[in-house]
Amino acid sequence: MLVFEYGKTKQEALSNLCIKMIREYPDESFSTDSAKVSDYGNEGSDKRYVAEFQV
């Protein structure tokens, strides 16, 4: 399963993904080094970047 979160910056997207992983998948081994961050939306958008992690 692919878990993802969005953010205005790459760091915010990773931070949001961390929070989601801790809350929804506390037993999964997770590291931000294993997450992939990609461009997603338009510049200035709240969903500018997406961070993804394969569970």
N, C-alpha and C positions, 0 to 999 in steps of 0.2 A: 504494500500500500504506500502511496506517495502522500506525504504530509507537507503542506505548504502554508506560508503566511506572506503578507505583503508589507511594504514600508515605503516611506518617502526616500530613504537612503538605504544603501546596502546594509549598513550596520543596524538600522531600525528593523529591516526585514529579518535579519538574523536574530535580533533580540526578541522579536515577536514570535519567531519560530521556537526559540528556546523556551519561552513562557508556555507556548502551546504544548511542547513536548513534555515539560514537567507536569503540567496539569492533566493532560489527556493520556499520556503514555509514560507514566513514572517508572515502569519496569524496563523500558527500552534503553539500551546503551546509545547515548547521543553525544556528539561533539560537533561544534560549529565548523571544525575542519572538514567534516564529512558532508556538510551541507553545500548545495550548489545555489549560487545567487545569480539571477539573470535579469536583464532589462525586461520590463513588462508593459508599462503604460507610458503615457506622454509625460514630458518634463513638467514638473509642478504638480503632478497628480499625487494623491495620497497612496496610490498603488503603482508607484514608479518602478519598484523592484519586487521580485518574488524570490523567496528562499525556499528550497525544496530539500526534503530528506526522505530517503527510501526506508520504510520500516519493515 
